[in-house]
């Protein structure tokens, strides 16, 4: 591979030059995975995923797990919608969650006592999808000639305007009326929504919504996959890669951008309406920047523009926060991520073993040093309560004032990772075990006891590591450039 890269010259295509290395089958488990990846086509993979989802609905009756699965379905709809806007067309839409909120509030206003409306679901859902798509069209009009950061700022402004409108619409005096009218409920939201009802069948449980989401997501996957293979799908990707080249080929990029925006907005509005039905209430704090960050993280994590990547990213970002709520699961997950990261950065098994032994040595050295300094320690009975921590208590010690020490360790960890990204190979060999030890110390000292902070940091660390190891995401494709 290195010899091929060294012989590449001007006008040589990198993809063609690396053909021999790509078709060479690897040995062992990696070779088996490559073979299965080549033999199992995408329709069969979707079919296996669908069978697993159907089996889950039939055999799992735990309400908490069904709720997680339903939230995953809604989050997957959002990820697929954003993947069209950003992944296919390359539009950085920072107001995407506002369309999601618009759909949720539209259903709340047409299916609650807030405005004394009770539209049939088969009428309200299509109307909400069309209204949200039209709103997307209106927002796209002033953005037709904007690209990159300018486009992002305009859409971000739209998202914040939506939030402020919802908050301030709890006391509006309509023309000809002396009394104020509460439309959106402001910060109190709109509770007590009517459930979905199709032709006499009412959705009374989360399981009912799960089956609805399964059908909707399956339909979306089929539709988006087919669109991706059409002229429109290929045109979107062309606009994303090079707008000027698209114009030179006679494409109307403004119409293509608007179409992507409209389709993404319609999907987000549809997801918002289902979300409102599942929750039975809507509150504005569920449609702000944190949710937007998670959706973007899911698209980037799986691979921007990849439909299977959107499924993977949505699954990770939706299920991971729930796993981190339980200390036993979160510790095993942290250990797995740490081992995978060490193996990837070590590049070979010999160096991986050396790094592990170095981490063990650092732990015993720090334990002896703290004992020599007579440092007051936190009793292991207060922090070693999960399987992993019970094993670590023989190797890891925590000083008193855990919050302060944890904050110091967090600063050291960020500084170490930042320096590691620019350091030379010799320094990386020394720095990697130190960073890993600080990460373990920080996890047991501070993060495992604070799930909210831990979830955000885990997401950030996953994205940082992924950008270092695989910038295109798990299932994204590396751009092919002529050297």
C-alpha positions in Angstrom: 0.0 0.0 0.0 2.8 2.4 0.9 4.7 1.6 -2.3 1.5 2.2 -4.3 1.0 5.6 -2.7 4.6 6.6 -3.3 4.4 5.8 -7.0 1.3 7.8 -7.5 1.9 10.7 -9.9 0.0 13.6 -11.4 -3.1 12.4 -13.2 -3.1 9.1 -11.4 -6.4 8.1 -9.8 -5.9 6.9 -6.2 -9.0 4.6 -6.4 -7.7 2.8 -9.4 -4.2 2.6 -8.1 -5.3 0.9 -4.9 -7.5 -1.7 -6.6 -5.1 -4.6 -5.9 -5.0 -3.8 -2.2 -8.8 -3.5 -2.0 -9.5 -6.9 -3.5 -6.9 -8.7 -1.4 -8.7 -10.7 1.2 -7.5 -10.4 4.8 -6.8 -13.4 7.0 -8.6 -14.6 10.1 -11.8 -13.1 11.4 -11.4 -9.9 9.4 -11.3 -12.0 6.2 -14.5 -13.8 7.2 -16.2 -10.4 7.9 -15.1 -9.1 4.5 -16.4 -12.2 2.8 -19.8 -11.9 4.5 -19.9 -8.2 3.7 -19.4 -8.9 0.0 -21.8 -11.9 -0.2 -24.8 -10.4 1.7 -26.5 -7.8 -0.4 -28.2 -4.7 1.1 -31.8 -6.0 0.6 -31.0 -9.1 2.6 -29.5 -7.0 5.4 -32.6 -4.9 5.5 -34.7 -8.0 5.6 -32.7 -9.4 8.5 -33.1 -6.1 10.3 -36.8 -6.1 9.7 -37.2 -9.7 11.0 -35.3 -8.8 14.2 -37.6 -5.7 14.6 -40.7 -7.8 14.1 -39.5 -10.5 16.6 -38.7 -7.8 19.1 -42.3 -6.5 18.9 -43.8 -10.0 19.3 -41.6 -11.4 22.1 -40.6 -8.3 24.2 -43.2 -7.0 26.5 -41.2 -4.9 28.8 -42.7 -1.4 28.6 -39.3 0.4 29.1 -37.7 -1.6 26.3 -40.6 -0.9 24.0 -40.4 2.8 24.8 -36.7 2.8 23.9 -37.5 1.0 20.6 -40.2 3.5 19.8 -37.9 6.4 20.5 -35.3 4.8 18.3 -37.9 4.7 15.5 -38.6 8.4 15.8 -34.9 9.2 16.1 -34.2 7.1 13.0 -36.9 9.1 11.0 -35.1 12.3 12.0 -31.7 10.9 11.0 -33.0 9.7 7.7 -34.5 13.2 7.0 -31.3 15.0 8.0 -29.3 12.6 5.9 -31.2 13.7 2.8 -30.6 17.4 3.6 -27.0 17.2 4.7 -25.8 13.8 3.5 -27.3 13.8 0.0 -27.5 17.5 -0.8 -24.7 18.8 1.5 -26.9 21.5 3.1 -25.9 22.4 6.7 -29.4 22.9 8.1 -29.2 24.0 11.7 -32.9 24.6 12.0 -33.9 21.0 11.2 -35.3 20.3 14.7 -37.7 23.2 14.3 -39.6 21.3 11.6 -39.7 18.4 14.0 -41.2 20.7 16.7 -43.6 22.2 14.2 -45.0 18.8 13.4 -45.4 17.9 17.1 -47.1 21.2 17.9 -49.3 20.9 14.8 -50.6 17.6 16.0 -51.1 18.9 19.5 -53.2 21.8 18.3 -55.3 19.6 16.1 -55.7 16.8 18.6 -56.3 18.3 22.0 -58.5 20.6 24.1 -56.0 23.4 23.6 -58.0 24.8 20.7 -60.9 22.4 21.1 -59.9 20.5 17.9 -60.1 16.8 17.3 -59.1 16.0 13.7 -59.2 12.4 12.5 -55.6 11.1 12.4 -55.9 10.1 8.8 -56.6 13.8 8.0 -54.2 15.5 10.5 -51.1 13.5 9.6 -51.1 14.2 5.8 -52.0 17.8 6.6 -49.1 18.1 9.0 -46.6 16.6 6.5 -47.8 18.9 3.8 -47.7 22.0 6.1 -44.2 21.2 7.3 -43.0 20.6 3.8 -44.4 23.9 2.8 -42.8 25.6 5.7 -39.5 24.0 4.6 -40.1 25.5 1.1 -40.6 29.0 2.6 -37.5 28.7 4.7 -35.5 27.6 1.7 -36.5 30.6 -0.4 -34.1 33.1 1.2 -31.5 30.4 1.4 -31.4 29.5 -2.3 -28.3 31.5 -3.0 -26.5 30.7 0.3 -23.9 28.1 0.9 -21.9 26.7 3.8 -21.7 28.9 7.0 -24.1 31.5 5.6 -26.8 28.9 5.0 -26.2 27.4 8.5 -26.6 30.8 10.2 -29.9 31.5 8.4 -31.4 28.1 9.4 -30.0 28.4 12.9 -31.9 31.7 13.2 -35.1 30.0 12.0 -34.7 27.3 14.7 -34.4 29.9 17.4 -37.3 32.0 16.1 -39.5 28.9 16.3 -38.6 28.4 19.9 -39.3 32.0 20.8 -42.6 32.0 19.0 -43.8 28.9 20.9 -42.7 30.4 24.2 -44.4 33.8 23.5 -47.6 32.4 22.0 -49.2 31.6 25.4 -50.9 34.9 25.6 -52.0 36.4 22.3 -54.8 38.9 21.7 -56.5 38.2 18.4 -58.0 41.0 16.3 -61.5 41.9 17.5 -61.0 40.0 20.8 -60.3 41.7 24.2 -59.2 38.5 25.9 -55.8 36.8 25.4 -55.7 33.4 23.9 -53.2 30.6 24.9 -52.2 28.9 21.7 -49.0 26.9 22.5 -49.0 26.8 26.3 -45.6 28.5 26.4 -43.2 26.8 28.7 -46.0 24.7 30.1 -46.5 22.9 26.8 -49.7 21.1 25.7 -50.6 18.0 27.7 -53.4 15.5 27.3 -53.2 14.9 23.5 -55.7 12.6 21.9 -54.1 9.3 20.7 -53.8 8.2 17.1 -56.9 6.6 15.7 -57.3 5.0 12.3 -60.8 4.0 11.2 -62.0 3.2 14.6 -58.8 1.7 16.0 -57.2 3.8 18.8 -53.6 3.6 19.7 -53.7 3.0 23.4 -50.3 1.7 24.2 -46.6 2.3 23.2 -46.7 -1.1 21.5 -49.3 0.2 19.1 -47.1 3.1 18.2 -44.1 0.7 17.9 -45.8 -1.2 15.1 -46.8 2.0 13.4 -43.2 3.3 13.5 -42.0 -0.1 12.2 -44.2 0.3 9.1 -43.3 4.0 8.6 -39.6 3.5 9.0 -39.7 0.5 6.6 -41.6 2.6 4.0 -39.1 5.5 4.4 -36.1 3.2 3.9 -37.6 1.8 0.7 -38.5 5.3 -0.6 -35.2 6.9 0.3 -33.2 4.0 -1.1 -35.1 4.2 -4.4 -34.7 8.0 -4.5 -31.0 7.7 -3.9 -30.7 5.6 -7.2 -32.7 8.0 -9.3 -31.5 11.0 -11.3 -32.6 13.3 -8.4 -30.5 11.4 -5.9 -27.4 11.5 -8.1 -28.0 15.2 -8.7 -28.2 15.9 -5.0 -24.8 14.2 -4.5 -23.4 16.2 -7.4 -24.5 19.5 -5.9 -23.0 18.4 -2.6 -19.6 17.6 -4.2 -19.3 20.6 -6.6 -22.1 23.1 -7.1 -20.2 24.9 -9.9 -19.7 21.7 -11.8 -23.4 21.0 -11.4 -24.3 24.4 -12.9 -22.0 23.8 -15.8 -23.8 20.5 -16.5 -27.1 22.3 -16.7 -28.5 21.4 -13.3 -30.8 23.8 -11.5 -29.1 23.6 -8.1 -31.6 26.0 -6.5 -34.5 23.7 -7.2 -32.5 20.7 -6.1 -31.6 22.4 -2.8 -35.2 23.4 -2.3 -36.4 19.9 -3.0 -34.0 18.3 -0.5 -35.1 20.9 2.1 -38.8 20.2 1.5 -38.4 16.4 1.7 -36.3 16.6 4.9 -38.8 19.0 6.5 -41.7 16.8 5.6 -40.0 13.7 7.2 -39.2 15.8 10.3 -42.7 17.0 10.6 -44.0 13.5 10.3 -41.7 12.3 13.0 -42.8 15.2 15.3 -46.5 14.3 14.9 -45.8 10.6 15.8 -43.6 11.8 18.7 -46.5 13.9 20.1 -48.8 10.9 19.8 -46.4 8.6 21.6 -45.7 11.1 24.4 -49.3 12.4 24.8 -47.9 15.9 25.4 -45.4 18.4 23.8 -43.0 20.7 25.6 -40.7 23.2 23.9 -37.5 22.0 25.7 -37.5 18.9 23.6 -36.8 20.7 20.3 -33.7 22.7 21.1 -30.0 22.5 20.4 -29.2 19.3 22.4 -31.5 17.3 20.2 -30.1 18.9 17.0 -26.6 17.9 18.2 -27.6 14.3 18.7 -29.2 14.0 15.3 -26.1 15.5 13.6 -23.9 13.3 15.6 -25.9 10.2 14.5 -25.5 11.2 10.8 -21.8 11.9 11.1 -21.1 8.8 13.2 -22.7 6.5 10.7 -21.3 8.3 7.7 -22.9 11.3 6.0 -24.8 10.2 2.9 -25.0 6.6 3.9 -28.4 5.1 4.5 -27.1 2.0 6.5 -24.8 4.5 8.3 -27.9 6.6 9.3 -29.4 3.4 10.8 -26.2 2.6 12.7 -25.7 6.2 13.9 -29.3 6.5 15.1 -29.2 3.2 16.9 -26.0 4.2 18.7 -27.1 7.7 19.6 -30.6 6.6 20.7 -29.7 3.5 22.7 -26.4 4.6 24.2 -27.8 7.2 26.6 -30.2 4.6 28.0 -27.3 2.1 28.5 -25.3 4.8 30.3 -28.1 5.2 32.9 -27.1 1.8 34.5 -23.7 1.7 36.0 -23.1 -2.0 35.3 -23.8 -1.6 31.6 -22.0 1.8 31.3 -18.8 0.4 32.8 -18.7 -2.6 30.4 -19.4 -0.2 27.5 -16.6 2.1 28.6 -14.2 -0.8 28.9 -15.2 -2.0 25.4 -14.7 1.4 23.9 -11.4 1.8 25.6 -10.1 -1.6 24.4 -11.3 -1.0 20.8 -9.7 2.5 20.8 -6.4 1.2 22.2 -6.3 -1.6 19.6 -7.0 0.8 16.8 -4.4 3.3 17.9 -1.8 0.6 18.6 -2.0 -0.6 15.0 -0.6 -4.1 15.9 -1.1 -6.7 18.6 2.4 -6.4 20.0 2.1 -2.7 20.6 -1.4 -3.3 22.0 -0.1 -5.7 24.6 2.7 -3.3 25.5 0.2 -0.5 26.0 -2.0 -2.6 28.3 1.0 -3.6 30.4 2.1 0.0 30.6 -1.4 1.0 31.8 -1.2 -1.7 34.5 2.2 -0.5 35.6 1.1 3.2 35.7 -1.7 2.2 38.0 0.5 0.4 40.5 3.0 3.2 40.4 0.3 5.8 41.2 -1.1 3.6 44.0 2.4 3.3 45.6 3.0 7.0 45.2 -0.3 8.0 46.8 0.5 5.6 49.7 4.0 7.1 50.1 2.5 10.6 50.3 -0.1 9.5 52.8 -2.9 10.8 50.6 -6.4 10.5 52.0 -8.4 8.1 49.8 -12.0 7.5 49.1 -13.1 4.1 50.6 -13.5 1.6 47.8 -16.8 0.5 49.3 -18.3 3.8 48.2 -17.2 3.6 44.5 -16.5 0.0 43.8 -20.1 -1.2 43.5 -20.2 -2.6 39.9 -18.4 -5.7 38.5 -15.7 -3.7 36.7 -15.0 -1.3 39.5 -14.8 -4.2 42.0 -11.9 -5.6 40.0 -10.3 -2.2 39.6 -10.3 -1.5 43.3 -7.2 -3.7 43.7 -5.3 -1.5 41.1 -7.0 1.9 41.1 -7.2 4.3 44.1 -9.3 7.5 44.3 -8.3 10.5 46.5 -10.8 12.3 48.6 -12.7 15.3 47.1 -13.6 13.2 44.0 -15.3 16.1 42.2 -12.1 18.3 42.3 -9.8 15.5 41.3 -12.2 14.4 38.6 -12.3 18.0 37.1 -8.5 18.1 37.1 -8.4 14.7 35.4 -10.8 15.9 32.8 -8.6 18.9 31.9 -5.6 16.6 31.7 -7.4 14.2 29.5 -8.5 16.9 27.0 -5.0 18.3 26.9 -3.5 14.9 26.4 -5.8 14.0 23.6 -5.2 17.4 21.9 -1.4 16.9 22.1 -1.7 13.3 21.0 -3.3 14.3 17.7 -0.3 16.4 16.7 2.5 14.5 18.4 5.1 12.3 16.7 5.1 8.5 16.7 7.7 8.3 19.5 5.7 10.6 21.8 2.5 8.8 21.0 4.0 5.5 22.2 4.6 7.1 25.6 1.5 9.2 25.8 -1.2 6.6 24.9 -1.0 4.5 28.1 -1.0 7.7 30.2 -4.1 9.0 28.4 -5.8 5.6 28.9 -5.0 5.6 32.6 -6.3 9.2 33.1 -9.5 8.1 31.2 -10.0 5.2 33.6 -9.3 7.4 36.6 -11.8 10.0 35.4 -14.5 7.5 34.6 -14.4 5.9 38.1 -13.7 9.1 39.9 -16.2 11.4 38.4 -18.2 10.3 35.4 -19.8 7.0 36.4 -21.6 8.9 39.2 -23.0 11.6 36.9 -24.9 10.0 34.0 -26.0 13.2 32.4 -22.5 14.6 32.0 -21.1 11.1 31.1 -23.5 10.7 28.2 -22.5 14.0 26.7 -18.8 13.3 27.1 -19.1 9.8 25.8 -20.7 11.1 22.6 -18.0 13.7 22.2 -15.2 11.3 22.8 -16.7 8.8 20.3 -16.8 11.5 17.7 -13.3 12.7 18.4 -11.9 9.2 18.2 -13.9 8.5 15.0 -12.7 11.6 13.3 -9.1 10.6 14.1 -9.4 7.0 13.0 -12.2 7.2 10.3 -13.2 10.7 9.4 -15.9 9.5 6.9 -17.8 7.8 9.6 -18.4 4.0 10.2 -20.1 3.4 6.9 -19.3 6.5 5.0 -17.3 6.4 1.7 -13.9 8.1 1.4 -13.9 10.8 -1.3 -11.9 9.7 -4.4 -9.7 12.5 -5.6 -7.3 12.7 -8.6 -3.7 13.2 -7.4 
